[in-house]
């Protein structure tokens, strides 16, 4: 059976991704948490105002904000690319 896994150092991120991560890594991780909480509060407010569609729409923003926060934290801890001098990933 063929092994399709990518080994460390075999693939590198492109410059666009590295540039985006350079800018977004300057955003504090708590900002993403605050955005998620704000979307939950806004959703609750819309729901209380009987605006169900808006409540569902805004309420679904919480998960992506939290995922962006996790990604941001990983970039800060391990670097943009495993070969770019970041901390090695634990397996």
Secondary structure, DSSP 4 states (H G I P E B T S, - for coil): ----PPPTTTS---HHHHHHHHHHTTS-HHHHHHHHHHHHHHHHHHHHTT-HHHHHHHHTHHHHHHHHHHHHHHHHHH-SSTTTTPPPPP-
